[in-house]
């Protein structure tokens, strides 16, 4: 049975040590990391993807990569869908290169923003709907679309003609 060695800081009375307190860290057991620190995430495409999930699902944390594209990336690289922390350094490097081929994160957001601005400038129907904050793709607006229209504004009811005569 393996024992866990602890690195301890000696406990000194509060009057001597000031504001610091005693802290103990477990000794490293090998693997990635320096001292007691451990790397939690892998950075791909400017995004830290989680270590504890499978690669297919970890890649979906990157804006612009969904389920089908992450599966396509794994097929192109002939990778197994293993847990992200089990990837070797070479696999991480090839994964970064493959993801770099796609338009992701800031570039994709900028591309979409410019496209919407162009629609607003040429004053087409879709651009006007964007500008007014209404649904663009033909949805009805009588009952729903509260996300785009915002909170309901209360409107005062008109008095009926019979009540005005009295």
HELIX and SHEET records of a PDB file:
HELIX    1   1 UNK A   14  UNK A   17  1                                   4    
HELIX    2   2 UNK A   55  UNK A   58  1                                   4    
HELIX    3   3 UNK A   59  UNK A   61  5                                   3    
HELIX    4   4 UNK A   67  UNK A   77  1                                  11    
HELIX    5   5 UNK A   84  UNK A   86  5                                   3    
HELIX    6   6 UNK A   89  UNK A   99  1                                  11    
HELIX    7   7 UNK A  105  UNK A  121  1                                  17    
HELIX    8   8 UNK A  125  UNK A  132  1                                   8    
HELIX    9   9 UNK A  146  UNK A  149  1                                   4    
HELIX   10  10 UNK A  161  UNK A  165  1                                   5    
SHEET    1   A 2 UNK A   6  UNK A   8  0                                        
SHEET    2   A 2 UNK A  24  UNK A  26 -1                                        
SHEET    1   B 2 UNK A  41  UNK A  44  0                                        
SHEET    2   B 2 UNK A  47  UNK A  50 -1                                        
END                                                                             
